[in-house]
């Protein structure tokens, strides 16, 4: 497989070549032990984004474990804004120079997926949002995307491995392939629902596809009559390919189910959904399966910049133009953040940058995925899109 293994990442082989050359230059110049403070931040968020989520810290800790560095960072899942530090690495530059590429890749990819998942969850509120994006990604990174989406607020993920690595149960319904095979071989695609009900464990919700061969309303009613109280919900897939207005279709299915006494049956929508479609459907559907828009979100472009260099035992603020030099702290003051010089007290709130690694030793235990997700959901209550 054309993928980087753990050893490739931890040893720094998954780096841009100019970092390898930089290491050799600094060694030859006798500057191997120069210490720096390197800050990670976003200069500008994607268009229409007011905030983003900082995620990926757990994996960054593993990358830096054992290196002669100290790591400060916001807790994973923290909401952040433009031009404020989310993480700082302090130590000899050569200890992490070749790791910058990997660390930025982790943080950018994680934070981009988690931020989009959080925006979707903010839209759907108490209704269900499941991440169905594994099939648009290389399988090597499916578990990472599942984790990013889940801690970003999604209620569940579809892949077996991704769910297993987080200690949760995978979520899913059934593919169109099941109906097609029953239709072709046995002449009746509704038998797929019957055999699904007979086969899967009882703790799996009976959610059936209701759009394979017949009108959505007709298939939903057929499924309800066959499974009755055992039917938890129907899924309407690929709304972009359906004739007519998807909202009207969902309303029609809901009306018909209610009319025939199936008020308990929930309606789930999936296939090509993004924020505009969900906004149009969130008050008539009970849940959503969202894939590509979360798996391939707008990029949260975190960058790393040296902001201080130790010279003769003293920290000297310095950075490239367009950046703010100096070691900084961020205080949470209600729904806003205040950035101050490190060591300076703010007039409100609590400091967000805390120590996770000290001279290579992990000094703080990262929270579980469930704890991070709850932290995110609490913050979402305070935010606007």
Secondary structure, DSSP 8 states (H G I E B T S, - for coil): --S--HHHHHTT-SS-HHHHHHHHHHHHTT-TT-EEEEEEEESS--TT-S-EEE--HHHHHHHHTTSSEEEEE--TTEEE-TT--SEEEEEEGGGTGGGHHHHHHHHHHHHHHHHHHHHHHHHHTTSEEEE--GGGS-GGGHHHHHHHHHHTT-SEE--HHHHHHHTS-------HHHHHHHHHHHS-TTHHHHHHHHHS-TTS-EEEE--SSS-HHHHHHHHHHHHGGGEEEEEE--GGGSSS-HHHHHHHHHHHHHHTT-TT-EEEEESS--HHHHHHHTTT-SEEEE-HHHHT-----EEEEEEEEEETTEEEE---TTS--S-EEEEEETTEEEEEETT---SSSEE--EEEEETTEE-S----HHHHHHHHHHHHTT---
